[in-house]
Amino acid sequence: MMKLKQITVYLGILLLGIIVLVGCNTGQKPAPQGQTEVTETEGLEAVLPKEIGYFWVYSGFADYGHNMRIDSIDKQEKEQIYHFTGGVEDLSDGEAKADFSIDGQYIIKDQILVQKLAKAEMMMDTFTEIELLRLPLEKDAKWEQTVRDKAGKEYQLACTISEIKEAEDGKVYTVQYQDKNSNFYEKRQIKEKQGVISFEKLWMGDEEKSMVIGYKLYADASGPKEKVDLLSFLPPLGTRLNYYGLAEYAHAGQLQKKSENEEQQIYEFDGLFLDGSGIPGNFQIEYLFDYVEGTVTEKVLKNTREKKKEVNSKLREPIIIKLPLKVGNSWEQTIDFEGSKKTMKAQIVKMEYEGKTFYTQMKNHQLVMTVRYLVEDVPGYFMNTYVEERRFEKGLGMIGFSQLMQGDIDVKDEHDVYEVEEALLNKMFGYRLNRF
């Protein structure tokens, strides 16, 4: 009888093949009557994220998009500096000669929040340096500033906090920046713990043509590093996903967000069986994204076809992804497996840009992560081991599923790798996402 290590090697090679087939200051000033005193940085600090690695994704007018990440936070007695870098989406696919990189700082000093851009040639923002906010953070608070755009043209801006909204997870400040000598303006919404969540400006074109352009934060892809890492493997929400596999298997469905708070988000996949069996049925699967634990847990809510809380996988409520997302990361979990308590061993076995050739690997810009799940000491499976493997692609979610079915395999020589692989192929079930 072969050792467990041998079967793991065989299955690792085989499963890959079948699936291919089928981001305190002490000095204080007197506060107005009825307000509590704040330090020079305290009130403004609340509108920025607190974590190094915090990631923003923005999208907007004419397919515009950019992203930024906090690289460092330098907190001094009278000044705080948040250094960020990022880039604007290059729609030319590398053919344009412009510099799409972003390098800048948020600076809190003297009761003022400043955005300073050292590099931002293609960023939609107009000014290389601008005061985003000033204390006090009150409706109708006003101030003026002189700024220059990227070409050196000077503007005199009259600034007003025009609105303050109380959201469930923090206040949202709307700030208007109106040029005193023209119709030009900028407007931002700045939210506590998130920073800028929307930007709008009047674009002044040739021959006095103008239009309003801007961008907004894509909140589902933005946040602390742990959140962004987990959410990066989500498929598009509300988009029909079609899966096809062996023996005319097929199902389709879409993912929707059900609830969220600072610590977790819950998504639900509503699916419909469409395979060649002709047996009707639908199912629901819940995915819990826990940012504190750094995990994604899968839970089948219903399966009308089989009348049990399983959909292909034999794993009940498994942790399917766990941080850190790097090859070799492994975890164990006690789960219900076919009516018995068993230990599931999971491991991230591969992170790669997939393709059959070097060229196709270069063309695939999205990372694919492969996770393998083993449950030992389960009679009825080859070498008493249940094996499952899933592949996740950034931006698409799970793109491949494969599992070893019950039953022994017919081989004459257990040490012949090729013979074992061929025999195991007859015991495999799998499906993949139609990405076309």
C-alpha positions in Angstrom: 0.0 0.0 0.0 1.4 3.4 -0.9 2.0 6.0 1.7 -0.1 9.1 2.1 2.6 11.3 0.7 2.6 9.4 -2.5 -1.2 9.8 -3.1 -0.9 13.5 -2.3 1.7 13.9 -5.1 -0.4 11.9 -7.5 -3.5 13.8 -6.7 -1.7 17.2 -6.9 -0.7 16.5 -10.4 -4.0 15.0 -11.5 -6.3 17.6 -9.9 -4.5 20.4 -11.7 -4.9 18.6 -15.0 -8.6 17.9 -14.7 -9.5 21.5 -13.7 -7.6 22.8 -16.7 -9.9 20.6 -18.8 -13.2 21.1 -17.7 -4.9 47.9 -0.8 -1.2 63.7 20.4 -0.6 67.0 20.3 -0.6 68.6 23.7 -1.1 72.2 22.6 -4.8 73.1 22.5 -6.8 76.1 21.5 -10.0 77.1 23.4 -13.1 75.4 21.8 -16.2 77.4 20.9 -19.0 77.3 23.5 -20.8 74.0 23.6 -18.0 72.0 22.0 -15.3 69.8 23.5 -11.7 70.7 23.0 -9.7 68.8 20.4 -6.0 68.7 19.6 -4.6 70.1 16.4 -4.8 66.7 14.7 -7.5 64.8 16.6 -10.6 65.8 14.7 -9.0 65.5 11.3 -7.3 62.2 12.1 -10.8 60.7 12.3 -11.4 61.1 8.6 -8.4 59.1 7.5 -7.8 55.3 7.7 -5.6 54.2 10.6 -3.9 51.2 9.0 -0.7 51.0 7.0 -1.6 49.0 3.9 -5.1 50.5 3.6 -6.2 50.3 0.0 -8.5 52.6 -2.1 -10.0 51.7 -5.4 -11.7 54.5 -7.4 -13.6 54.4 -10.7 -15.4 57.1 -12.6 -16.0 59.1 -15.8 -15.1 57.5 -19.1 -13.7 54.3 -17.6 -11.3 56.3 -15.4 -9.9 54.5 -12.4 -7.0 54.7 -9.9 -5.9 53.0 -6.8 -3.8 54.0 -3.8 -2.3 52.4 -0.8 -1.0 53.8 2.5 2.7 52.9 2.7 3.6 54.6 6.0 2.1 56.8 8.8 4.5 59.2 10.6 2.9 60.6 13.7 4.7 63.4 15.4 3.7 65.8 18.1 2.3 68.5 15.8 2.1 66.8 12.5 0.9 63.5 10.9 2.1 62.4 7.5 0.3 59.5 5.6 2.4 58.5 2.6 0.5 56.8 -0.2 1.4 55.4 -3.6 -0.6 53.9 -6.4 -1.5 54.2 -10.1 -4.0 55.3 -12.6 -5.5 52.6 -14.9 -3.7 52.6 -18.2 -6.4 52.0 -20.8 -3.8 51.9 -23.6 -2.4 48.6 -22.2 1.1 50.1 -21.9 1.3 51.9 -25.2 0.9 55.4 -23.8 4.1 57.2 -22.8 2.5 59.1 -19.9 3.4 58.4 -16.2 0.5 56.6 -14.6 2.0 56.4 -11.2 0.8 58.2 -8.0 2.9 59.3 -5.1 1.6 61.6 -2.5 0.9 62.5 1.1 -2.0 63.4 3.4 -0.6 65.9 6.0 -2.4 66.9 9.1 -0.9 70.1 10.6 -2.1 73.3 12.2 -5.7 72.0 12.2 -5.6 71.5 8.4 -5.7 68.4 6.3 -3.6 68.8 3.1 -3.4 66.5 0.1 0.0 66.8 -1.6 0.9 65.0 -4.8 4.5 64.5 -5.8 3.5 62.3 -8.8 0.0 62.3 -10.3 0.3 63.2 -14.0 -2.7 61.2 -15.0 -4.7 61.5 -11.8 -8.0 63.4 -12.3 -7.3 65.7 -9.3 -6.5 69.2 -10.5 -4.0 70.5 -7.9 -0.7 69.3 -6.7 -1.4 70.6 -3.2 -4.8 71.5 -1.7 -6.3 71.9 1.7 -9.1 69.3 1.9 -10.5 70.1 5.3 -10.0 72.5 8.2 -11.2 72.6 11.7 -13.8 73.1 13.0 -15.7 70.3 11.2 -19.0 72.2 11.2 -21.7 72.7 8.5 -21.1 76.0 6.6 -17.6 76.4 7.9 -15.6 78.4 5.4 -12.0 79.2 4.4 -10.1 80.4 1.4 -6.9 79.1 -0.2 -4.6 79.9 -3.2 -3.6 76.8 -5.2 -1.9 75.9 -8.5 -2.9 73.2 -11.0 -0.4 70.8 -12.6 0.4 73.4 -15.3 1.1 76.1 -12.8 -2.1 78.1 -13.3 -3.3 79.9 -10.1 -6.8 79.6 -8.6 -8.4 81.4 -5.7 -10.7 78.8 -4.0 -13.6 79.7 -1.6 -14.1 76.5 0.4 -17.2 75.5 2.3 -18.3 72.4 4.3 -21.7 72.4 2.6 -23.2 69.2 4.3 -22.5 66.8 7.1 -24.4 63.4 7.0 -24.5 60.9 9.8 -23.9 57.4 8.3 -24.1 54.2 10.2 -20.3 53.8 10.1 -19.2 57.4 10.3 -19.9 61.0 9.3 -19.6 62.1 5.7 -18.4 65.7 5.0 -19.2 67.3 1.6 -16.8 70.1 0.8 -17.1 72.6 -2.1 -14.0 74.3 -3.5 -15.2 77.2 -5.8 -12.8 79.3 -7.9 -13.6 83.0 -7.2 -12.6 84.0 -10.8 -14.4 81.4 -12.9 -17.0 78.7 -12.9 -14.5 76.1 -12.1 -15.1 74.1 -8.9 -14.2 70.8 -7.2 -16.4 68.9 -4.7 -15.4 66.0 -2.5 -17.1 63.8 0.0 -14.8 62.8 2.8 -15.9 60.0 5.2 -14.6 59.1 8.6 -12.2 56.2 8.6 -12.1 56.1 4.8 -11.0 59.5 3.5 -12.2 60.7 0.1 -15.1 58.6 -1.1 -16.1 60.8 -4.1 -14.6 63.5 -6.2 -16.3 65.9 -8.8 -15.0 68.8 -10.8 -15.9 71.0 -13.7 -13.6 70.1 -16.6 -12.9 73.2 -18.7 -12.2 72.2 -22.3 -11.3 74.2 -25.4 -13.6 76.9 -26.8 -15.2 77.3 -23.4 -16.6 73.8 -23.5 -17.0 72.3 -20.1 -18.5 69.2 -18.4 -18.7 67.6 -15.0 -16.4 64.6 -14.4 -15.4 62.7 -11.3 -14.9 59.4 -9.6 -16.1 57.4 -6.6 -14.7 54.9 -4.2 -15.4 51.3 -4.9 -16.0 50.3 -1.3 -16.2 46.6 -1.8 -12.6 46.5 -3.1 -11.2 49.0 -0.6 -10.2 48.9 3.0 -7.6 47.4 5.4 -5.1 45.0 3.8 -6.8 41.9 5.3 -10.2 42.9 3.9 -8.8 43.8 0.5 -6.8 40.5 0.3 -9.9 38.4 1.0 -12.3 40.4 -1.2 -9.9 40.4 -4.1 -11.1 36.9 -4.9 -14.8 37.8 -5.1 -16.6 37.5 -8.4 -18.5 40.5 -9.8 -21.7 41.0 -7.7 -25.0 40.5 -9.4 -23.4 38.9 -12.5 -24.5 35.5 -13.8 -21.8 33.0 -13.5 -21.9 29.8 -15.5 -20.1 26.6 -14.5 -19.6 23.5 -16.7 -18.1 20.2 -15.9 -17.8 16.4 -16.4 -20.8 14.2 -17.3 -22.7 17.2 -18.7 -22.8 18.8 -15.2 -23.7 22.5 -15.2 -25.0 25.2 -12.8 -25.4 29.0 -12.9 -26.0 31.7 -10.3 -25.0 35.0 -9.0 -23.5 36.5 -5.8 -25.1 39.2 -3.8 -24.0 41.0 -0.6 -26.4 40.3 2.3 -24.9 42.3 5.2 -21.7 44.0 6.4 -20.0 45.7 9.3 -16.5 46.7 10.2 -15.5 43.1 11.1 -17.3 41.0 8.5 -19.4 40.8 5.4 -21.8 38.1 4.3 -22.5 37.1 0.7 -25.0 34.7 -0.7 -24.8 32.7 -4.0 -28.1 31.8 -5.5 -27.7 28.9 -7.9 -29.7 26.8 -10.3 -28.8 23.3 -11.6 -28.7 23.2 -15.4 -27.0 19.8 -16.1 -27.9 17.1 -18.5 -29.7 15.0 -15.9 -32.8 17.1 -16.3 -33.5 17.0 -12.6 -34.6 20.5 -11.4 -33.2 22.1 -8.3 -31.7 25.3 -6.9 -29.4 26.0 -4.0 -28.1 28.8 -1.8 -24.6 29.1 -0.4 -23.5 31.7 2.2 -19.9 33.0 2.3 -18.8 34.7 5.5 -15.8 37.0 5.1 -14.3 37.5 8.6 -11.7 40.2 8.7 -10.7 39.7 12.3 -10.0 36.0 11.8 -8.9 36.5 8.2 -11.1 33.7 6.9 -13.8 32.9 4.3 -16.2 30.3 5.5 -18.7 28.5 3.1 -22.1 27.3 4.4 -24.7 25.6 2.2 -28.1 27.0 3.2 -30.3 24.7 1.0 -30.2 22.3 -1.9 -33.7 21.4 -3.2 -32.4 18.7 -5.5 -30.6 16.6 -2.9 -32.5 17.7 0.2 -29.3 18.2 2.1 -26.9 21.0 2.9 -24.3 20.0 0.3 -23.5 21.1 -3.2 -20.9 18.8 -4.7 -18.4 19.3 -1.9 -18.5 16.8 1.0 -17.0 19.4 3.4 -19.6 20.9 5.8 -19.0 24.6 6.6 -15.3 24.6 5.7 -12.9 27.6 5.9 -12.1 27.7 2.2 -9.6 30.6 2.3 -7.4 31.9 5.2 -4.8 34.6 5.4 -2.0 35.1 4.7 -2.6 34.4 1.0 0.8 32.8 0.2 1.9 29.4 -0.9 2.4 27.0 2.0 -0.1 28.6 4.3 -2.1 25.8 5.9 -4.9 25.4 8.5 -6.9 22.7 10.2 -10.5 22.6 11.1 -12.9 20.2 12.7 -15.8 19.7 10.4 -18.8 17.4 9.9 -17.9 14.9 7.1 -20.6 12.4 6.1 -22.1 12.4 9.6 -18.8 12.2 11.5 -16.5 14.7 13.1 -13.2 14.8 11.1 -10.2 17.0 10.8 -9.9 18.9 7.5 -6.4 19.9 6.5 -6.2 22.7 4.0 -3.2 24.4 2.3 -2.6 27.0 -0.4 -0.5 25.0 -2.8 -0.1 27.4 -5.7 -0.2 31.1 -6.6 0.4 31.8 -10.3 -0.5 33.5 -13.5 -1.8 30.6 -15.4 -1.4 29.8 -19.1 -0.4 26.9 -21.3 2.5 28.8 -22.7 4.8 31.5 -21.4 3.0 34.0 -23.7 -0.5 33.1 -22.3 0.9 33.4 -18.8 2.2 36.9 -19.6 -1.3 37.8 -21.0 -3.1 36.7 -17.9 -2.9 39.6 -15.5 -4.9 38.1 -12.7 -3.5 35.8 -10.0 -4.9 32.3 -9.6 -4.7 30.7 -6.2 -5.1 26.9 -5.7 -6.2 25.5 -2.3 -6.2 21.8 -1.5 -8.4 20.2 1.2 -7.7 16.7 2.7 -9.8 14.6 5.1 -8.1 11.4 6.2 -9.4 8.2 7.8 -12.6 8.1 5.7 -13.3 4.6 4.4 -14.6 4.3 0.9 -12.1 6.7 -0.6 -8.8 5.8 -2.2 -6.3 5.3 0.6 -9.1 6.4 3.0 -8.5 10.0 2.0 -11.0 12.5 0.6 -9.3 15.1 -1.6 -10.8 18.4 -2.9 -9.2 21.2 -4.8 -10.4 24.7 -5.7 -9.0 27.4 -7.8 -9.7 31.1 -7.2 -8.9 33.9 -9.6 -8.7 37.6 -8.5 -11.9 39.3 -9.6 -13.7 36.1 -10.6 -13.9 34.1 -7.4 -13.8 30.3 -7.7 -13.0 29.3 -11.3 -12.5 25.6 -10.7 -13.6 22.7 -8.5 -12.4 19.1 -8.4 -12.9 16.2 -5.9 -12.0 12.6 -5.6 -15.1 10.3 -5.7 -15.6 7.2 -3.6 -14.3 3.8 -4.7 -10.9 2.1 -5.1 -8.9 2.3 -8.3 -7.8 -0.5 -10.5 -4.0 -0.4 -10.9 -1.5 -3.3 -11.4 1.5 -1.3 -10.2 0.9 1.2 -7.4 4.4 2.7 -8.0 3.7 3.5 -11.6 2.8 7.2 -11.4 1.3 7.3 -14.9 -0.9 4.3 -14.3 -2.2 5.7 -11.0 -2.9 9.1 -12.6 -5.0 7.4 -15.3 -6.9 5.3 -12.8 -7.6 8.3 -10.6 -8.9 10.3 -13.6 -11.8 7.9 -13.7 -12.6 8.7 -10.1 -12.6 12.5 -10.4 -15.5 14.9 -10.7 -14.9 18.6 -11.5 -16.2 21.7 -13.2 -15.0 25.2 -14.1 -16.2 28.7 -14.7 -17.0 29.7 -18.2 -14.9 32.8 -18.6 -15.9 33.7 -22.1 
